[in-house]
Amino acid sequence: MMSDETWGSRGPNDPSSNEEPPKSRMDMNGIARKMSGGNKTAGIVIAICMVVIGVLILLAPYTMGIGIGYFVTAGFIVYGIFEIIAYVRTHPDLRNGWTLANGIIFTLIGLLILIEALGSHIGKLNMLSTFSFIIGFFALFGGIAQISSYGAFKRAGEPGTGWILASGIINLILGILIICAPITGFFTLEWIFAFYLIVGGVALFAEACSGKLACRK
């Protein structure tokens, strides 16, 4: 049997140790902690930014929604351009036509949405509707996939299958509601995100001020 002294002499980087560090669930606050690097000042700044963004979303949901829409649209265009560049820079023998098609599709969709959004108020609403449909379909298909996998996990005797089924049903209903009422669904998700930012920012601020942030690496 290994003594306490021998066990204590092994550091976390010792290859002979089979002990693995606990894995924490990554969430918004977890990402914020990673960004701050355990620094108290950086943690406070990030926490304040989270709260401010959350409050702005609540006070001006339409303006912030349009801003988020422009940001995501720009992301579509940038992602599409990078896909096209990646295809061009790849050796001809290793090129994948789907990479080029994916890049062209994302670039064109981003440009079309951006041009329409810059043209009129209706175009801005159409931009939000488009993103709502995308989110709704992701939630819908995610729910279908979870419900489909529920039976397999149940037969395998895996624990927590009830949560998989419940999550699948919730995602399925949420996806249908968002697709049926895209604008309402978008602002509902935006408000939920705002509350999440505010609560998470306050928690991160308290954690940073208490000095506990540096302890979580």
C-alpha positions in Angstrom: 0.0 0.0 0.0 1.4 3.4 -0.9 2.2 5.7 2.0 0.9 9.2 2.3 4.5 10.5 2.0 5.1 8.7 -1.3 1.7 9.9 -2.7 2.4 13.5 -1.6 5.7 13.5 -3.4 4.1 13.0 -6.7 3.1 16.2 -8.5 0.1 16.6 -10.8 2.5 16.4 -13.8 4.1 13.2 -12.7 3.5 10.6 -15.5 3.5 7.8 -12.9 0.5 9.2 -11.1 -2.9 7.9 -12.4 -4.8 10.6 -10.6 -6.6 12.9 -13.1 -7.6 16.4 -12.1 -11.4 16.9 -11.8 -13.0 18.3 -14.9 -15.3 21.2 -14.3 -18.3 21.9 -16.5 -17.5 24.8 -18.8 -20.2 27.6 -18.8 -20.2 31.3 -19.3 -18.6 32.0 -16.0 -16.0 29.3 -16.7 -15.1 31.0 -19.9 -14.9 34.3 -18.1 -12.5 32.8 -15.5 -10.3 31.4 -18.3 -10.2 34.8 -20.0 -9.3 36.5 -16.7 -6.5 34.0 -16.0 -7.3 34.2 -12.3 -6.4 37.9 -12.2 -8.7 39.8 -9.8 -8.8 43.1 -11.8 -9.4 41.3 -15.1 -12.2 39.2 -13.4 -13.9 42.4 -12.1 -13.7 44.1 -15.5 -15.2 41.0 -17.3 -17.9 40.8 -14.7 -18.8 44.4 -15.1 -18.9 44.0 -18.9 -21.2 41.0 -18.6 -23.6 43.0 -16.3 -23.6 46.1 -18.5 -24.3 44.0 -21.7 -27.1 42.2 -19.9 -28.7 45.5 -18.7 -28.4 47.1 -22.2 -30.1 44.1 -23.7 -33.0 44.5 -21.2 -33.2 48.3 -21.7 -32.9 48.3 -25.5 -33.7 44.7 -26.8 -34.3 45.8 -30.3 -31.2 47.8 -30.7 -29.0 45.2 -29.1 -30.8 42.5 -31.1 -29.9 44.3 -34.3 -26.3 44.6 -33.1 -26.1 40.9 -32.3 -27.6 40.2 -35.7 -25.0 42.3 -37.5 -22.3 40.6 -35.5 -23.5 37.1 -36.4 -23.9 38.1 -40.0 -20.3 39.4 -40.1 -19.3 36.1 -38.6 -21.1 34.2 -41.4 -19.2 36.2 -44.0 -15.8 35.9 -42.3 -16.3 32.1 -41.8 -17.3 31.7 -45.4 -14.2 33.7 -46.7 -11.9 31.6 -44.4 -13.4 28.4 -45.8 -12.8 29.6 -49.4 -9.2 30.6 -48.5 -8.6 27.2 -46.8 -9.8 25.5 -50.0 -7.6 27.5 -52.3 -4.5 27.0 -50.0 -5.0 23.3 -49.8 -3.1 21.0 -52.1 -5.2 20.1 -55.2 -5.0 16.4 -54.3 -6.4 17.0 -50.8 -9.1 19.6 -51.7 -12.7 18.9 -50.6 -15.5 20.4 -52.8 -17.8 20.6 -49.7 -15.3 23.1 -48.1 -15.6 25.4 -51.1 -19.4 25.0 -51.3 -19.7 25.7 -47.6 -17.6 28.8 -47.9 -19.6 30.2 -50.8 -22.9 29.4 -49.2 -22.0 31.1 -45.9 -20.5 34.1 -47.6 -23.5 34.6 -49.9 -26.0 34.1 -47.1 -24.1 36.6 -44.9 -23.9 39.2 -47.7 -27.6 38.8 -48.7 -28.7 39.2 -45.0 -26.4 42.2 -44.5 -27.5 44.0 -47.7 -31.2 43.5 -46.8 -30.7 44.6 -43.2 -28.9 47.8 -44.2 -31.7 48.6 -46.6 -34.8 49.0 -44.5 -36.5 48.3 -41.1 -38.2 45.3 -42.6 -34.8 44.0 -43.7 -33.6 44.2 -40.1 -36.6 42.2 -38.9 -36.1 39.7 -41.6 -32.5 39.3 -40.4 -33.7 38.6 -36.8 -36.3 36.1 -38.3 -33.6 34.3 -40.2 -31.5 33.8 -37.1 -34.5 32.7 -35.1 -35.3 30.1 -37.7 -31.7 28.9 -37.6 -31.8 28.7 -33.8 -35.3 27.0 -33.9 -34.2 24.3 -36.4 -31.1 23.6 -34.3 -33.3 23.2 -31.2 -35.8 21.1 -33.1 -33.3 18.7 -34.6 -31.4 18.6 -31.3 -34.5 17.6 -29.5 -35.3 14.9 -32.1 -31.8 13.5 -31.7 -32.0 13.4 -27.9 -35.4 11.7 -28.0 -34.1 9.2 -30.6 -31.0 8.4 -28.5 -33.1 8.1 -25.3 -34.2 4.5 -26.2 -30.6 3.4 -26.9 -29.3 4.8 -23.6 -32.3 3.3 -21.8 -31.6 -0.2 -23.2 -27.9 0.2 -22.3 -28.9 0.9 -18.7 -27.2 4.3 -18.7 -28.1 6.5 -15.7 -29.8 9.9 -16.2 -31.9 8.8 -19.3 -34.9 10.6 -17.9 -33.0 13.9 -18.2 -32.1 13.1 -21.8 -35.8 12.6 -22.6 -36.9 15.7 -20.7 -34.2 17.8 -22.4 -35.2 16.4 -25.8 -38.9 17.2 -25.3 -38.0 20.8 -24.1 -35.8 21.4 -27.1 -38.4 20.0 -29.4 -41.2 22.3 -28.0 -38.8 25.3 -27.9 -37.8 24.7 -31.5 -41.4 24.5 -32.7 -42.4 27.7 -30.8 -39.4 29.7 -32.2 -40.1 28.6 -35.8 -43.8 29.5 -35.4 -43.1 32.9 -33.8 -39.5 33.8 -34.9 -39.4 37.4 -33.7 -41.0 36.7 -30.4 -38.7 33.7 -29.9 -35.6 35.8 -30.7 -36.4 38.5 -28.1 -37.4 35.8 -25.6 -34.0 34.1 -26.0 -32.4 37.5 -25.9 -34.0 38.3 -22.5 -33.0 34.9 -21.1 -29.5 35.6 -22.2 -29.6 39.0 -20.6 -30.6 37.6 -17.3 -28.0 34.9 -17.5 -25.3 37.6 -18.2 -26.4 39.7 -15.3 -26.6 36.9 -12.8 -23.3 35.4 -14.0 -21.6 38.7 -14.0 -22.7 39.5 -10.4 -21.5 36.0 -9.3 -18.2 36.5 -11.0 -17.8 40.0 -9.5 -18.4 38.6 -6.0 -16.0 35.8 -6.7 -13.3 38.1 -7.9 -13.7 40.5 -5.0 -13.5 37.7 -2.5 -10.2 36.6 -3.9 -11.5 33.1 -4.8 -11.1 33.7 -8.6 -7.4 33.1 -8.5 -7.9 29.8 -6.8 -9.8 28.4 -9.8 -7.3 27.7 -12.6 
